[in-house]
Amino acid sequence: MPSALEIGPPRGFENITPSDWAIVRNGRITRWWGKEIGDTAAQITVRVIDEIVEGRIIRHAPDLCINVRGAFSASETHEIIDALQAAVRALAETEGVDA
């Protein structure tokens, strides 16, 4: 779909397949890279969005996405905290910062 020159994956996403390019709201053309962190009751993901702007691929800064539903036991809370720490390290790695 895009005519822009392709760029490689974000740092730390080498083995991740991005979504297909798609036209989203406001006519923007984007694709998403998502890396799930941990296996806990909360869904924790580091996400990077590429966008085509004026024929060039622009990579946006990574986001940390956390989806939490319901109440958690003490052990689940500890697992979530451990996963959040891993997610912050992954986010820093994606941005090229030592964590």
C-alpha positions in Angstrom: 0.0 0.0 0.0 2.6 2.7 0.9 4.9 4.2 -1.7 7.3 5.5 1.0 10.7 3.7 1.4 10.4 1.0 4.1 12.2 1.3 7.4 13.1 -1.6 9.7 11.5 -2.5 13.0 11.9 -0.3 16.1 14.7 -1.3 18.5 13.6 -4.4 20.5 10.9 -5.3 18.0 13.1 -7.3 15.6 11.0 -10.5 15.9 7.6 -8.7 15.9 5.4 -8.5 12.8 3.6 -5.1 12.5 0.0 -4.6 11.6 -0.7 -4.0 7.9 -0.7 -0.4 6.7 -4.3 1.0 7.1 -6.1 4.2 6.6 -7.4 5.4 10.0 -9.4 8.4 11.2 -8.7 11.7 9.5 -7.3 9.8 6.5 -4.0 9.0 8.2 -2.1 5.9 7.0 -0.5 4.0 9.9 0.8 0.6 11.1 1.3 -0.5 14.7 4.0 -2.5 16.3 3.0 -4.1 19.6 5.0 -6.1 22.1 3.1 -7.7 24.9 5.0 -7.7 28.2 4.5 -10.5 30.8 1.6 -12.8 31.3 -0.5 -11.2 34.0 -4.1 -10.3 34.7 -3.4 -6.9 33.2 -2.6 -6.5 29.5 0.6 -4.6 29.2 2.0 -3.6 25.8 4.7 -1.4 24.4 3.3 0.1 21.2 5.1 2.0 18.4 3.1 3.6 15.5 4.6 4.4 12.1 2.7 6.9 9.9 3.1 8.0 6.3 3.3 11.8 6.1 4.0 13.4 2.7 5.5 10.2 1.3 7.8 9.5 4.3 7.5 7.1 7.1 7.5 8.8 10.4 8.0 6.7 13.6 6.3 8.0 16.6 7.7 7.7 20.2 6.7 4.4 21.9 3.7 4.2 24.2 3.2 2.1 27.2 -0.4 0.7 27.1 -2.0 -0.9 30.2 -5.4 -2.4 30.2 -6.7 -3.4 33.7 -10.1 -4.9 34.5 -11.4 -6.1 37.8 -9.8 -6.6 41.2 -6.6 -8.5 41.8 -5.2 -10.7 44.5 -1.9 -9.9 46.2 0.0 -12.4 44.1 -1.6 -11.0 40.9 -0.6 -7.5 41.9 3.0 -8.6 42.4 3.0 -10.2 38.9 1.6 -7.0 37.4 4.2 -4.9 39.2 7.0 -7.2 37.9 5.5 -7.0 34.4 5.3 -3.2 34.6 9.0 -3.1 35.5 9.8 -5.2 32.5 7.6 -3.0 30.3 9.4 0.1 31.4 12.8 -1.6 30.6 11.3 -2.5 27.1 10.1 1.0 26.6 13.5 2.4 27.5 15.2 -0.1 25.1 12.8 1.0 22.3 13.8 4.6 22.9 17.5 3.7 23.0 17.9 4.5 26.7 19.7 2.3 29.2 17.3 1.2 32.0 
